[in-house]
Amino acid sequence: MVTADLFDATTDAGAQRIEFAPGATLLRGFAAADAAALLSAVQVVVGRAPFRHMVTPGGYRMSMAITNCGAVGWVSDRSGYRYAALDPLSGEAWPTLPELFAASATAAARQAGFDNYCPDTCLINCYEPGARLSLHQDKNEKDFAAPIVSVSLGLPALFLFGGAQRKYRVQRLPLLHGDVVVWGGPARLAYHGVAALA
């Protein structure tokens, strides 16, 4: 599948709901009204499970810092990528998923056409200038029926969204504070990433 950039001359960049691939939707400004409360909840999570830079199985340090909350957390080290019930730094369960996170994600998923979504975990990435996330698929989950809901807070970023194979051309979606991207169904295993922040 080859697609043009999302915000080329023929795209209505002012649209609030933009389906940019089958099963993939950008909800422009969807989380803006709750942004302060969401960021406050992030600080509570970080107080219990601080941000850290995971290491890939190949031994590389990830440029963005991460933490988790909910039933399990995504972790990476030399033994691989996986979900774990315990924070490897503290040995304790990850912080509880804030009700606001669950409610916001459920509402965004519904707006994007996924009516039965009920999140149980949240991976929180912290990008600073220079940080990026290479193209990858989210395939460590046991069940691919649920969509992925990604909320952008803070600095603007360029979200990269491709297809089922790495070789497919990627769309470049400028994300602003409060934007939400939801992808599932036919887009669930699409390669995606974040370009290096300026």
N, C-alpha and C positions, 0 to 999 in steps of 0.2 A: 504494500500500500504506500503510495506517495502522496503527501499532502503539502499544501502551501503553508507558510507561516500563518499563525492564527490572526495576527494583527497586520495583515497586508492591506493594501489600499481598498480592497473590496469588503473588508470586514467591519462590522459595526462595533467598534471598541467600547461604545457606551452601553451595550446590552448588559442586562443584569444576569441572565442565564444563557450560557453559550455551550451548546453541545459541540465539542470539537472533534470527537470521534465516536463511533457507536459504543455506547456504554460509558462515555467520559464527558463530564460536564464541569465547566468553570462557573462558579457562583460568585460573581463580582461583588465584593463588599458584604457578603452574607454574614460574616462574623464581626463586622465593624462595631455594631452597637454593644456587643458583649466583650469587646477586646480588652478593656481594662480589667474586668472581672476574670476573664480567661488568663490574662497575664498574672494576676494576683494568685490564681489557683496554681499556675506553673511555679511560682515562687514557693508555695507551700510544698509542692512535690519535690522541688530542688532542695529544700531544707532537710528533707528526709533521705533523698537519694540524689546526691550532687551530680552535676554534669560531669562527664568524663569522656576521654577520647579512646574509643575501642580500637583494637588491633585486628587487622584482617587475618585470615588463615595464612596468608603469605608473609605476615610479619610487618605489614605497613600500618602506620598510625593513621586513622581516619581524621580528615581535616575538620570535620564538624564534631562538636561535643554532643553527647546524647544522655538521656535518662529515660525512665519508663514509669508508668503507674498502671495499676489494674491487676488482674489475675496472674499475668505473666509479663515478662519483659524481654525485649529482643536484645541478645548479647552476641558478641563476636570476640574470638580469640584464635590462637593458633590451632585449636581443635575444631573450629568451624563456626558457622552461623546457626543460631537456634533461638528458641524461646525458653526461658527459665523462670521458675516460680520464685527463685530467690535472687536478690541482688548480689552479684559476685563480690562486690566491695565490702558490704556489711554482713552478708550471710543471712539477712532478714528478708521477709516478704517485701515486695515493692509497695510503695504507698497506694492507698485505695484510689481508684479512679474517681475523680471529682464528679459529682452529679452534673455540674454545668458542662463538663467535657462530654459526658454521655448524652445529655439532652441536645447539645449543639450538634454533635455528630449525627445523632438520629434525625434531627430536623433537616440537616443538610442532605443526608442520604435520601430522605423522603422527597425533598425538592428536586433531587436528581433522578427520581424514579425508582428508588430502592426502598420499598415500603416496610419491609420486615427486618431492617437492620437494628441490631442491639449490640453495641460495642462492649467488650469486656477488658480491653487493654488499650494503652496509648503509648506510642513511642514519641518522645519529644526531642527534636533536633534543634541545636543552637548553631546558627551560622554567623560567623563574624567575617569581615572583609578577608578575602582570599580563600575562604572555605568553599568546598564544592562537594557534590555527590555524583560519582560516576554513574553512567547508565547501568541499570540493574533491573531485575524482576523481583517482586516480593513473592517468594515461593516457599518460605519456611512455615507457612500456616498449614494446618491439617485440612482445612476446608476453604476452597476458593469461592464459595457461594456468596460470601459477604463482600461488599465493596470496600475499597480503601477511601478514607476521608482524610484529606490533608488541609490543615488550617494554617494560613500564613499570618504571622504577627510580627511587626517590627520592620526591618529593612526590606526594601523591594528586592525581588529575586527573579531569575529567569528559569522557569520550570521547563524541562526538556521532556517531551513525550513522544515515544516512537511506537513501534508495533510489536508483534509477537516474536520477532527476531531482531537481534542487535543491528543487523545490516540495514533495516528499514530507516528511511529518512525521519528525522525527528521534527516535531513542531516545537516552536519556541514561544512559550506563554509567559508574558510579563505578569508577575504576581505582585500585588500591593497589599499593604496592611489591611487585614480583614477579609481577604479573598479566600475562598474555599474551593478545592478541586476534589471531585468525587469520581472514581472510576471502578467499574466492576463489569460483570457479565462478559461480553466479548472483549472488553478492554482490560480485564482483571490482571492478566499476565503481561501487559505491555511493558516494554522497557521504558524506564523513566529516570530522571536525575535532576540535579540542580547545577547550573553553570556557576563558575567561580564568582563569588560576590565581589563587586568592585570596592 
